[in-house]
Every structure is written in C-alpha cells, then in structure tokens.
C-alpha cells in the first residue's frame, strides 16, 4: 500500500508542478537539496543523486536542464578537478522559493485525496498523524500489554 500511496502522491505533485510552474518534481527536489545551507555551497553529483533518489546519469541530465535554465551551475570540485559539483544559482533559489508554497499545498491536497481512498486511508492517516484512521490508535504504539500493535499490523 505504501508504494501505491507514494506513486499517487508523486504523480499529483509532478502534474501540479509541471502545470503551474513548468518544473518537474525531480527538478524541484534537486533545487530543494541544493538550497540547503547545511550542505555547503555545492554538492557532488553522486551526493545529489543520493539525496533525491535518482541514478547518477539521470542527475547529470537533470542538472544539465537546470543549468540551461540558469537555475544551477556545475563546477570542478575544489579539492579534485576530476570531481564535478553543482550548486544552486540565485535564480534557482528564487524559483525554489516561489514554487515551494504551491508544492506544500499540492502535497496537502494529494494526501487529503488519499484519505478519501478506502485502500489508502489508514496509511495516509498514519503518515499525517501517526494514528490509525480505521482503529483510532497510534500506529506507533507497541507496548508489552499489546504486542500485536505495530506500525505494520494495527490492532483490530
């Protein structure tokens, strides 16, 4: 069920981002990862791939598209000229900031829609609140008095 929920939410997010901002979900995720100040001024391509869950070759093409639109730039690594890093540009930061409120609203809407689906309702409720929508108990609850209550198997 988690795969179904994730797939549905990601499709809705991607459709909304594309329609409203011409920005695919993968590019938004890259801008998000690159905008994090705790990561430093640049990420190696492999690090970026790990953070957004894509293959290195896919991220290389994705960064090429972002670079072509002025949202990111590639550089040789500071310590090793063979390493390629990427960083977000000021235009990329502005774009990320402009898109994020709509992304958050779309994510909330996608999760709300999933709550209406009988097959996804319980998982969605657990993602949003940690509580089972069907059983009204914490899906995180796992006590000695009730060992059957686990995130994978809610109490019936």
C-alpha positions in Angstrom: 0.0 0.0 0.0 2.8 2.4 0.7 4.0 2.1 -2.9 0.5 2.9 -4.1 0.3 6.0 -1.9 3.7 7.2 -2.8 3.1 6.7 -6.5 -0.3 8.5 -6.4 1.1 11.5 -4.4 4.2 11.8 -6.6 2.1 11.8 -9.7 -0.2 14.5 -8.4 2.8 16.6 -7.3 4.5 16.2 -10.6 1.4 17.1 -12.6 0.8 20.2 -10.5 4.4 21.4 -10.6 4.5 20.9 -14.4 1.2 22.6 -15.0 1.7 25.6 -12.6 5.4 26.2 -12.9 6.8 24.1 -15.8 9.1 22.4 -13.3 9.1 18.6 -12.9 9.1 17.1 -9.5 12.6 15.7 -9.9 13.9 19.2 -10.7 12.1 20.7 -7.7 13.7 18.0 -5.5 17.1 18.9 -6.9 16.6 22.6 -6.2 15.4 21.7 -2.7 18.6 19.6 -2.0 20.8 22.3 -3.5 19.2 25.1 -1.5 20.1 23.5 1.9 22.7 25.7 3.5 24.0 22.9 5.8 25.2 21.0 2.7 27.7 23.8 1.8 27.9 25.8 -1.4 27.9 22.7 -3.7 27.1 19.0 -3.9 28.9 16.4 -5.8 26.7 14.8 -8.5 26.7 11.5 -6.6 25.6 13.2 -3.4 22.8 14.9 -5.2 21.7 11.7 -6.8 21.6 10.0 -3.3 19.6 12.8 -1.8 16.9 12.9 -4.4 16.8 9.1 -5.1 17.9 9.1 -8.8 20.7 7.5 -10.7 23.9 9.4 -11.3 23.4 9.5 -15.1 19.8 10.8 -14.6 21.0 13.5 -12.3 23.7 14.6 -14.8 21.0 15.2 -17.4 18.7 16.8 -14.8 21.4 19.3 -13.7 22.1 20.0 -17.4 18.5 21.1 -17.8 18.6 23.2 -14.6 21.9 24.7 -15.8 20.4 25.5 -19.2 17.6 27.5 -17.5 20.1 29.3 -15.2 18.8 27.6 -12.0 22.0 25.6 -11.2 25.7 25.6 -12.3 28.3 23.0 -12.5 31.9 23.4 -11.4 35.0 21.3 -10.9 35.5 20.1 -7.3 37.6 22.4 -5.2 39.9 19.5 -3.9 39.8 17.3 -7.0 39.5 18.7 -10.6 38.0 15.3 -11.7 35.0 15.8 -9.4 32.0 17.7 -10.7 29.9 19.6 -8.3 26.7 21.5 -8.7 25.2 24.5 -6.9 22.0 26.5 -7.0 22.1 29.9 -8.5 20.3 33.0 -7.1 17.7 32.5 -9.9 17.4 28.9 -8.7 16.9 30.0 -5.1 14.2 32.4 -6.2 12.4 29.8 -8.3 12.6 27.3 -5.4 11.2 29.9 -3.0 8.4 30.8 -5.5 7.3 27.2 -6.1 7.5 25.8 -2.5 4.2 27.2 -1.2 2.4 25.6 -4.2 4.3 22.4 -3.6 3.2 22.3 0.0 -0.4 23.0 -0.9 -0.3 20.3 -3.6 1.2 17.8 -1.2 -1.5 18.5 1.3 -4.2 18.2 -1.3 -2.7 14.9 -2.6 -2.7 13.5 1.0 -6.2 14.7 1.5 -7.3 13.0 -1.7 -5.6 9.8 -0.5 -7.6 10.0 2.8 -10.8 9.6 0.7 -9.5 6.4 -0.9 -10.6 3.4 1.2 -7.5 1.4 0.3 -5.1 4.3 1.2 -7.0 5.9 4.1 -5.3 4.2 7.0 -1.7 4.6 5.6 -2.3 8.2 4.8 -3.7 8.9 8.3 -0.7 7.3 9.8 1.7 9.4 7.6 -0.1 12.6 8.6 -0.7 11.9 12.3 0.8 8.6 13.4 -2.7 7.4 14.2 -4.7 4.7 12.5 -7.8 6.2 10.8 -9.6 2.8 11.0 -8.8 1.9 14.6 -8.2 5.2 16.2 -5.0 4.0 17.9 -1.4 5.2 17.5 0.2 3.1 14.7 3.5 3.7 16.6 2.1 2.2 19.8 3.9 -1.1 20.7 3.6 -1.9 24.4 4.1 -5.1 26.3 0.4 -5.1 27.1 -0.5 -5.1 23.4 2.4 -6.6 21.4 0.2 -7.0 18.3 0.1 -3.3 17.9 2.9 -2.4 15.5 3.2 0.0 12.5 2.9 -3.0 10.2 0.0 -4.6 11.9 -2.5 -2.2 13.6 -4.8 -3.6 16.4 -8.1 -4.9 15.1 
